Amino acid sequence: MESGLIKTVVAATGLPESPVQKELQSLISKSGFDSEELTLDELREVMAEYLNQVFLEMAQAESDTSASA
């Protein structure tokens, strides 16, 4: 079961709900939080870590592209 907070976030993305929900559930699980009792502060922590990972991956991809040019 998912919390109202998760439903709200998934709906607010405007993206297909199923893949977004699965990804968000996975991130929450990896962070050790309970998705049924997730607080706004916990969601912020999960999303900050996710964004950090995305930025690091983008920087690495850019670095790899620059190195091969």
N, C-alpha and C positions, 0 to 999 in steps of 0.2 A: 504494500500500500504506500502511496506517496502523500506527503503533506500538502496542505493548501498552498504553502509557499512554493513548493516545487511545481505544482500545477500552474500557478500564476507565472512563474519564470518561464516555463516551457511555452505557455500560451503567448507570452509577451514577445518571444523571439520572432514570431511570424514564420518560423521554419516548420517543416514537417515534424509533428509532435513525437512520433515514435523514436526516431533516431536521436533527437535532442534529449528526450527523457532517458533513454538508455545510456547516453554519454554522461549526463548529469548524475544519474544513479551510480554509475561506475566511479566517477570522481569523488562522490560523497563516500562511497564504500572504501575507496583507497585511502581517504583521509581519516577513516575510523569513526565517522559520525553516523548517527542513526537517522535515516532519511525520513522516518515517521515523526521524529522529534526535532528536526533541523531548525535551528534558530537563524535569524537574519545574520548575526555575527559569524556563525559557522559557515553559512553560504558565502559570505564575503571572503572568508579565509580560503574556502575551496576555489572560488572563482579567481582570487588573486594568484593562487598557486598555478591554476590552469593557464591564466594569461602569461605568467612568467615563463612557463614551459613553452607556450606558443611563440613568445618573443625570442627565446633562446633557440628554438628550432628554426625560426626565420633568419636569425643572425647567422646560424651555422650554414644554412642553405645559401645565403648570400656570400658568405665567406668561401664556401666550396665553389660557387659559380665564379667568383673573382679569381680564385687560385687557378682554375682551369682555363681562364681566358688568356 
